[in-house]
Amino acid sequence: NGGYSGNYFGNHYTLPNDSTSGTAASYNGTLNAALTAEWTLFNGFSIQSNYARLQELKAMGELNTRMALEDFVANLSAEYYNYIKEQLSLANLKASLEFSQDRLYIVEASYGIGAASGLDYQQAQVDYNADHSAYITQLEVVAASRFKLNQLMALDSIEAPLALADTSIAIDTCILRDSIWMAAQENNAQLLVAYKNHRLSQLDLKQAQSRNYPYLKLNGGYQWRDNSFENSTYLRQTQMGPQFGITAGITLFDGMNRRREQQNARIQMENKQLQIEQFQLALKTDMANLWTAYTNNIKLYNIERDNQVVAQINFDIAMERYRLRELSGIELREAQLSLLESEKRLLQAEYNIKLCEISLLHLSGQILDMLGE
C-alpha cells in the first residue's frame, strides 16, 4: 500500500504579556509506501478444520461422480440385456412364424386336392397372420430397445445397428448374500456420501467452536516514507526499514452469535446421524427385497427351464402325430403356442435374474466391475 498527504499551516502564538509572534504558512508533504504481510499462527484450530473440510469436499465430489457413473452402468447394463432378451424373443417368434408358414403351405396344398377341409385352411391362415403380426410387433420392440441403447451410449446415429458381444443372457445363480451385504456396508456410494455429510457437519461444529479460543498472528513488512518541509531546519527527511509484530486476542462477546452457530451445528450433526441410520435401514430393506426377488427368480428359472424341455418334447410329438393325421390343426397350434409361451417365460426369468444381479452389484458398490467383464 502507499499514499501521499500534505498540509499547509502557519503558526501564531500569544505570549503571557499579550504580545504575539508566529511563522509564515508553509507546506509540508509526506509520501509513503509499505509492503506488509500477516501470518496466522493459531486461530482455534480453524485452519486445520478448514483444510479437513476441503479434503472431505474433494472426496464428496469423487463419490458423486462415482454415483453418477454407477447409475449409468446399471441403466446401460439393464438395457443391454433387455435388448438381448428381445432379440431372442424375436428369434423365437420368427421360428414360430416359419413353422406356421410351412403349415399353411401344406394345408393349402391339401385343401387344393381335397385332403383338407376349408376350416383347416382358414385356421392355418389365421394362425399364420397372428404369428406374422406378433413378429412385426416384436420388430418394433427390438428397434425401440436399440434406439435406447444408442441414446445411452450417446451415438451420433440413434438408428445405428448394434453388434453385441453376447447372444444369450449369462446369469449367475451363485451370488452369496453375506458377501453382498458386507460389500454394501463398506462400498455403497450413497451410504458413503451420508458418512461424508456427517463428517462435514462435525467439521462445521469444530469451525464454530474455534472462535472460543484465542488467536495469534505474526505480522511484518517493509516501509518507506519521504517527508518534505518548506520552512524547517531540514528540507527533506527519508525513513525506511522493516517492521514486525505479534498480535494476540480473544473474542469475549459477539452478541451470542457463537453460541447460536454452535447450537445450529450440533443440530445439523444430529440430523446427519439420523440420516445415516435411516439410510442403513433403507439399505437393509432394499437388500431383503432384492435377495427375495433374486432367489425366487432362480426358482422360477429352474421351473421354466424344465417346462420348456417338456413343451419342446410335446411339440415334437404333436408334429409327428400331425404328419400322420392323428392330430388336428387346432391341437397342433396349442402345442406350438405352449412352446412359444414357455420360451417367453424362460427368457423373462433369465432377464429378471440378471436385473437382480445388476441391482445387487449396484447396491454393494461393485457395479463398475462389470466394465471389466
NUTOR-585978 format. One line per field, with one value per residue (C-alpha): residue in one letter; z, x, y; residue number from 1. Coordinates in nm, 4 decimals, always signed. Layout:
residuo: a:...
w: Z:...
u: X:...
v: Y:...
num: NUM:...
END
This chain:
residuo: n:g:g:y:s:g:n:y:f:g:n:h:y:t:l:p:n:d:s:t:s:g:t:a:a:s:y:n:g:t:l:n:a:a:l:t:a:e:w:t:l:f:n:g:f:s:i:q:s:n:y:a:r:l:q:e:l:k:a:m:g:e:l:n:t:r:m:a:l:e:d:f:v:a:n:l:s:a:e:y:y:n:y:i:k:e:q:l:s:l:a:n:l:k:a:s:l:e:f:s:q:d:r:l:y:i:v:e:a:s:y:g:i:g:a:a:s:g:l:d:y:q:q:a:q:v:d:y:n:a:d:h:s:a:y:i:t:q:l:e:v:v:a:a:s:r:f:k:l:n:q:l:m:a:l:d:s:i:e:a:p:l:a:l:a:d:t:s:i:a:i:d:t:c:i:l:r:d:s:i:w:m:a:a:q:e:n:n:a:q:l:l:v:a:y:k:n:h:r:l:s:q:l:d:l:k:q:a:q:s:r:n:y:p:y:l:k:l:n:g:g:y:q:w:r:d:n:s:f:e:n:s:t:y:l:r:q:t:q:m:g:p:q:f:g:i:t:a:g:i:t:l:f:d:g:m:n:r:r:r:e:q:q:n:a:r:i:q:m:e:n:k:q:l:q:i:e:q:f:q:l:a:l:k:t:d:m:a:n:l:w:t:a:y:t:n:n:i:k:l:y:n:i:e:r:d:n:q:v:v:a:q:i:n:f:d:i:a:m:e:r:y:r:l:r:e:l:s:g:i:e:l:r:e:a:q:l:s:l:l:e:s:e:k:r:l:l:q:a:e:y:n:i:k:l:c:e:i:s:l:l:h:l:s:g:q:i:l:d:m:l:g:e
w: +0.0000:-0.0377:-0.0097:-0.0128:+0.2281:+0.2779:+0.4906:+0.4650:+0.8109:+0.9679:+1.3402:+1.5615:+1.9316:+2.2088:+2.4956:+2.8644:+2.8244:+2.5406:+2.2802:+1.9708:+1.7403:+1.4638:+1.1469:+0.7955:+0.6492:+0.4923:+0.3038:+0.4366:+0.2427:+0.3191:+0.0657:+0.1974:+0.0669:+0.2591:+0.1958:+0.4764:+0.5389:+0.8083:+0.9081:+1.1380:+1.3772:+1.5685:+1.5416:+1.7456:+1.5029:+1.2318:+0.9742:+1.0416:+1.0256:+0.7009:+0.5439:+0.6591:+0.5182:+0.1785:+0.1790:+0.2634:-0.0100:-0.2584:-0.1524:-0.1734:-0.5322:-0.6216:-0.4622:-0.6527:-0.9759:-0.8861:-0.8088:-1.1479:-1.3220:-1.1290:-1.2198:-1.5845:-1.5900:-1.4175:-1.6661:-1.9636:-1.8460:-1.7868:-2.1346:-2.2914:-2.1567:-2.2369:-2.5981:-2.5944:-2.4461:-2.7117:-2.9861:-2.8575:-2.8387:-3.1980:-3.2994:-3.1270:-3.2987:-3.6326:-3.5869:-3.4949:-3.7973:-4.0316:-3.8891:-3.9351:-4.2915:-4.3712:-4.2140:-4.4247:-4.7450:-4.6526:-4.5627:-4.8727:-5.0935:-4.9126:-4.9490:-5.3211:-5.3672:-5.1252:-4.8468:-4.6015:-4.5144:-4.5682:-4.1902:-4.1584:-4.4300:-4.2713:-3.9278:-4.0677:-4.2343:-3.9067:-3.7130:-3.9703:-3.9634:-3.5829:-3.5806:-3.8523:-3.6510:-3.3351:-3.5290:-3.6712:-3.3255:-3.1816:-3.4533:-3.3197:-2.9617:-3.0665:-3.2565:-2.9558:-2.7320:-2.9856:-3.0042:-2.6266:-2.6129:-2.8763:-2.6805:-2.3589:-2.5430:-2.6971:-3.0529:-3.3312:-3.5119:-3.2885:-3.5562:-3.5949:-3.5924:-3.2955:-3.2911:-2.9465:-2.7874:-2.6243:-2.7886:-2.4658:-2.1101:-1.8841:-1.5304:-1.2008:-0.9608:-0.7031:-0.5511:-0.1739:+0.0371:+0.3164:+0.0674:-0.0997:+0.2335:+0.3676:+0.0454:+0.0618:+0.4140:+0.3072:-0.0522:-0.1116:-0.2597:-0.1139:+0.2337:+0.1986:+0.0984:+0.4128:+0.6190:+0.4462:+0.5191:+0.8856:+0.8866:+0.7286:+0.9989:+1.2620:+1.0977:+1.0869:+1.4626:+1.5112:+1.2977:+1.5086:+1.8307:+1.7096:+1.7866:+2.1568:+2.1513:+2.1337:+1.8118:+1.7494:+1.4403:+1.3221:+1.1019:+0.9339:+0.6446:+0.4991:+0.4977:+0.3095:+0.3993:+0.2481:+0.4268:+0.2657:+0.4622:+0.3248:+0.6380:+0.8629:+0.9646:+0.7249:+0.3780:+0.3357:+0.5565:+0.4298:+0.6501:+0.5523:+0.7197:+0.8270:+1.0825:+1.2651:+1.5465:+1.7106:+1.7656:+2.0178:+2.1092:+2.2045:+2.1316:+2.4634:+2.3401:+1.9948:+2.0721:+2.1361:+1.7717:+1.8592:+2.0854:+1.8242:+1.5480:+1.7660:+1.8585:+1.4908:+1.4054:+1.6744:+1.5433:+1.1895:+1.3127:+1.4898:+1.1756:+0.9625:+1.2092:+1.1840:+0.8052:+0.8275:+1.0458:+0.8142:+0.5081:+0.6774:+0.7476:+0.3868:+0.2696:+0.4734:+0.3224:-0.0326:+0.0320:+0.1640:-0.1310:-0.3912:-0.2369:-0.2201:-0.5853:-0.6816:-0.5110:-0.6302:-0.9899:-0.9705:-0.8620:-1.1469:-1.3893:-1.2875:-1.3259:-1.6646:-1.7929:-1.7166:-1.8529:-2.1789:-2.2267:-2.1746:-2.4081:-2.6795:-2.6442:-2.6579:-2.9692:-3.1419:-3.0605:-3.1808:-3.5073:-3.5680:-3.4960:-3.7193:-4.0086:-3.9501:-3.9483:-3.5922:-3.4618:-3.5702:-3.6658:-3.3548:-3.1265:-3.3070:-3.2630:-2.8900:-2.8676:-3.0750:-2.8538:-2.5413:-2.6602:-2.7574:-2.4210:-2.2286:-2.4201:-2.3409:-1.9686:-1.9608:-2.1223:-1.8789:-1.5821:-1.7095:-1.7590:-1.4140:-1.2552:-1.4478:-1.3287:-0.9693:-1.0221:-1.1575:-0.8688:-0.6087:-0.7605:-0.7677:-0.4045:-0.2980:-0.4906:-0.7285:-1.0425:-1.2071:-1.2045:-1.4907:-1.7157:-1.6935:-1.7737
u: +0.0000:+0.1052:-0.0179:+0.0590:-0.0586:+0.0241:-0.0648:-0.0313:-0.0085:+0.1077:+0.1807:+0.0522:+0.1465:+0.0108:+0.2536:+0.1588:+0.2302:-0.0233:+0.2443:+0.2208:+0.4565:+0.4321:+0.5690:+0.4526:+0.2422:+0.4420:+0.3650:+0.4740:+0.4234:+0.4585:+0.4918:+0.4868:+0.4839:+0.4733:+0.4656:+0.3033:+0.2234:+0.0291:+0.0544:-0.1994:-0.0149:-0.3205:-0.6917:-0.8564:-0.7876:-0.9901:-0.7153:-0.6990:-1.0758:-1.0954:-0.8268:-1.0059:-1.3318:-1.1719:-1.0434:-1.3895:-1.5486:-1.2971:-1.3859:-1.7555:-1.7093:-1.5394:-1.8246:-2.0862:-1.9007:-1.8866:-2.2611:-2.3421:-2.1166:-2.2675:-2.6208:-2.5192:-2.3564:-2.6597:-2.9033:-2.6853:-2.6424:-3.0150:-3.0977:-2.8175:-2.9615:-3.3137:-3.2046:-3.0628:-3.3890:-3.5966:-3.3670:-3.4080:-3.7846:-3.7755:-3.5854:-3.8458:-4.1299:-3.9528:-3.9190:-4.2871:-4.3801:-4.1780:-4.3476:-4.6919:-4.5995:-4.4917:-4.8113:-5.0153:-4.8453:-4.9148:-5.2798:-5.3292:-5.1926:-5.4039:-5.7107:-5.6437:-5.6582:-5.9449:-5.7398:-5.8111:-6.1255:-6.1856:-6.1955:-5.8423:-5.7188:-5.8834:-5.7494:-5.3968:-5.4357:-5.5498:-5.2619:-5.0088:-5.1475:-5.1382:-4.7741:-4.6881:-4.8495:-4.6635:-4.3362:-4.3871:-4.4764:-4.1620:-3.9539:-4.0753:-3.9877:-3.6354:-3.5881:-3.7025:-3.4530:-3.1759:-3.2597:-3.2459:-2.9095:-2.7688:-2.9043:-2.7406:-2.4109:-2.4511:-2.4034:-2.4460:-2.6917:-2.9733:-3.0728:-2.7230:-2.7144:-2.5591:-2.3157:-2.3386:-2.0696:-2.3327:-2.6036:-2.7617:-2.8170:-2.5486:-2.6837:-2.5048:-2.7003:-2.4200:-2.4160:-2.3571:-2.5823:-2.3289:-2.0645:-2.3002:-2.4179:-2.0653:-1.9651:-2.2765:-2.1922:-1.8376:-1.8771:-2.2319:-2.1786:-2.4929:-2.4060:-2.0531:-2.1985:-2.4135:-2.0993:-1.9236:-2.2155:-2.1961:-1.8209:-1.8745:-2.1270:-1.8671:-1.6149:-1.8739:-1.9165:-1.5397:-1.5163:-1.7789:-1.6059:-1.2706:-1.3962:-1.3945:-1.0133:-0.7681:-0.5888:-0.2225:-0.0938:+0.2553:+0.2857:+0.5774:+0.6677:+0.8907:+0.8062:+0.9446:+0.8479:+0.9624:+0.8812:+0.9339:+0.9351:+0.9109:+1.0064:+1.2175:+1.5703:+1.5528:+1.4065:+1.3665:+1.3548:+1.3550:+1.2776:+1.2920:+1.3212:+1.1469:+0.8719:+0.7276:+0.4950:+0.2791:-0.0951:-0.2878:-0.6536:-0.9745:-1.3378:-1.5131:-1.8636:-2.0223:-2.3905:-2.4380:-2.3596:-2.1039:-2.3457:-2.6206:-2.3885:-2.2627:-2.6173:-2.7154:-2.4041:-2.4879:-2.8436:-2.7119:-2.4710:-2.7537:-2.9694:-2.6909:-2.6523:-3.0265:-2.9970:-2.7227:-2.9405:-3.2405:-3.0339:-2.8867:-3.2409:-3.3432:-3.0340:-3.1383:-3.4876:-3.3535:-3.1198:-3.4041:-3.6302:-3.3610:-3.2468:-3.6038:-3.6576:-3.3234:-3.3879:-3.7498:-3.6496:-3.3864:-3.6616:-3.8828:-3.5936:-3.5416:-3.9131:-3.9375:-3.6230:-3.7727:-4.1082:-3.9501:-3.7910:-4.1295:-4.3007:-4.0436:-4.0991:-4.4763:-4.4427:-4.2222:-4.4747:-4.7611:-4.5769:-4.5250:-4.8881:-4.9984:-4.7958:-4.9677:-5.3028:-5.3661:-5.3838:-5.5922:-5.4512:-5.6060:-5.4319:-5.1022:-5.1479:-5.1972:-4.8672:-4.6967:-4.8273:-4.7386:-4.3781:-4.3647:-4.5049:-4.2624:-3.9700:-4.1008:-4.1326:-3.7841:-3.6326:-3.8166:-3.6921:-3.3334:-3.3699:-3.5235:-3.2303:-2.9906:-3.1738:-3.1483:-2.7796:-2.7218:-2.9171:-2.7249:-2.3928:-2.5154:-2.6224:-2.2862:-2.0825:-1.9435:-2.1372:-1.8328:-1.6638:-1.8982:-1.6999:-1.4037:-1.6016
v: +0.0000:+0.3608:+0.7170:+1.0858:+1.3563:+1.7219:+2.0253:+2.3995:+2.5561:+2.8774:+2.9203:+3.2085:+3.2371:+3.4641:+3.5183:+3.5829:+3.9548:+3.9623:+4.0023:+3.7853:+3.6059:+3.3470:+3.1986:+3.2262:+2.9453:+2.6653:+2.3450:+2.0035:+1.6788:+1.3086:+1.0264:+0.6691:+0.3143:-0.0117:-0.3853:-0.5817:-0.9488:-1.1309:-1.4957:-1.6557:-1.8834:-2.0029:-1.9305:-2.2017:-2.4903:-2.3144:-2.3649:-2.7388:-2.7799:-2.5796:-2.7979:-3.1141:-2.9771:-2.9182:-3.2764:-3.4081:-3.1953:-3.3345:-3.6898:-3.5990:-3.4821:-3.8088:-4.0050:-3.8044:-3.8758:-4.2441:-4.2486:-4.0966:-4.3487:-4.6413:-4.5314:-4.5058:-4.8513:-5.0059:-4.8485:-4.9374:-5.2980:-5.3412:-5.2126:-5.4178:-5.7426:-5.6285:-5.5889:-5.9435:-6.0728:-5.9001:-6.0297:-6.3848:-6.3351:-6.2148:-6.5292:-6.7492:-6.5632:-6.5940:-6.9701:-6.9921:-6.7789:-7.0001:-7.3074:-7.1510:-7.0578:-7.4142:-7.5432:-7.3011:-7.4205:-7.7837:-7.7214:-7.5071:-7.7851:-8.0453:-7.8266:-7.7948:-8.1716:-8.2165:-8.3734:-8.0897:-7.9001:-7.5311:-7.4878:-7.6287:-7.3933:-7.0887:-7.1822:-7.2173:-6.8762:-6.7170:-6.8730:-6.7525:-6.3982:-6.3951:-6.5052:-6.2541:-5.9746:-6.0766:-6.0844:-5.7349:-5.6023:-5.7580:-5.5918:-5.2583:-5.3581:-5.4593:-5.1334:-4.9274:-5.1088:-5.0494:-4.6791:-4.6510:-4.8277:-4.5930:-4.2980:-4.4184:-4.4620:-4.1137:-4.2395:-3.9859:-4.2096:-4.3344:-4.5859:-4.7314:-5.1138:-5.2897:-5.5795:-5.7359:-5.9480:-6.1717:-6.3792:-6.5017:-6.3835:-6.5277:-6.5495:-6.6021:-6.8226:-6.8483:-6.4993:-6.5071:-6.2876:-6.2294:-6.1217:-5.8738:-5.7333:-5.6833:-5.5076:-5.2883:-5.1716:-5.0822:-4.9619:-4.8375:-4.4917:-4.3359:-4.4633:-4.3255:-3.9880:-3.9944:-4.0593:-3.7695:-3.5376:-3.6321:-3.5702:-3.2272:-3.1398:-3.2363:-3.0046:-2.7258:-2.7621:-2.7618:-2.4495:-2.2745:-2.3825:-2.2460:-1.8962:-1.9851:-1.9921:-1.7005:-1.6143:-1.5372:-1.3592:-1.2681:-0.9611:-0.7913:-0.5692:-0.3022:+0.0696:+0.3707:+0.7284:+1.0602:+1.3917:+1.7301:+2.0598:+2.4121:+2.6014:+2.3818:+2.3034:+2.0057:+2.0358:+1.6591:+1.3505:+0.9904:+0.6906:+0.3232:-0.0135:-0.3322:-0.3612:-0.6604:-0.7520:-1.0156:-0.9791:-1.1874:-1.1604:-1.3334:-1.2590:-1.2021:-1.1231:-1.1186:-1.0899:-1.4657:-1.5400:-1.8083:-1.9908:-1.9799:-2.1055:-2.3905:-2.4946:-2.4975:-2.7007:-2.9583:-2.9889:-3.0401:-3.3074:-3.4919:-3.4686:-3.6150:-3.9028:-3.9710:-3.9697:-4.2323:-4.4540:-4.4076:-4.4928:-4.8006:-4.9203:-4.8490:-5.0379:-5.3424:-5.3231:-5.2974:-5.5885:-5.8047:-5.7196:-5.7781:-6.1039:-6.2342:-6.1419:-6.2971:-6.6327:-6.6509:-6.5832:-6.8565:-7.0969:-6.9764:-7.0149:-7.3779:-7.4474:-7.2736:-7.4441:-7.7860:-7.6752:-7.5585:-7.9006:-8.0682:-7.8199:-7.8919:-8.2676:-8.2204:-8.0072:-8.2647:-8.5390:-8.3196:-8.2522:-8.6228:-8.7018:-8.4129:-8.5543:-8.8899:-8.7055:-8.8223:-8.4644:-8.1686:-7.8305:-7.6727:-7.9226:-7.8653:-7.4906:-7.5390:-7.7290:-7.4584:-7.1756:-7.3718:-7.3994:-7.0321:-6.9245:-7.1470:-6.9931:-6.6461:-6.7198:-6.8740:-6.5647:-6.3398:-6.5428:-6.5162:-6.1422:-6.0947:-6.2793:-6.0556:-5.7441:-5.8647:-5.9381:-5.5854:-5.4322:-5.6338:-5.5284:-5.1692:-5.1909:-5.3334:-5.0769:-5.3415:-5.2487:-5.0882:-5.4291:-5.5234:-5.2885:-5.5234:-5.8355
num: 1:2:3:4:5:6:7:8:9:10:11:12:13:14:15:16:17:18:19:20:21:22:23:24:25:26:27:28:29:30:31:32:33:34:35:36:37:38:39:40:41:42:43:44:45:46:47:48:49:50:51:52:53:54:55:56:57:58:59:60:61:62:63:64:65:66:67:68:69:70:71:72:73:74:75:76:77:78:79:80:81:82:83:84:85:86:87:88:89:90:91:92:93:94:95:96:97:98:99:100:101:102:103:104:105:106:107:108:109:110:111:112:113:114:115:116:117:118:119:120:121:122:123:124:125:126:127:128:129:130:131:132:133:134:135:136:137:138:139:140:141:142:143:144:145:146:147:148:149:150:151:152:153:154:155:156:157:158:159:160:161:162:163:164:165:166:167:168:169:170:171:172:173:174:175:176:177:178:179:180:181:182:183:184:185:186:187:188:189:190:191:192:193:194:195:196:197:198:199:200:201:202:203:204:205:206:207:208:209:210:211:212:213:214:215:216:217:218:219:220:221:222:223:224:225:226:227:228:229:230:231:232:233:234:235:236:237:238:239:240:241:242:243:244:245:246:247:248:249:250:251:252:253:254:255:256:257:258:259:260:261:262:263:264:265:266:267:268:269:270:271:272:273:274:275:276:277:278:279:280:281:282:283:284:285:286:287:288:289:290:291:292:293:294:295:296:297:298:299:300:301:302:303:304:305:306:307:308:309:310:311:312:313:314:315:316:317:318:319:320:321:322:323:324:325:326:327:328:329:330:331:332:333:334:335:336:337:338:339:340:341:342:343:344:345:346:347:348:349:350:351:352:353:354:355:356:357:358:359:360:361:362:363:364:365:366:367:368:369:370:371:372:373
END
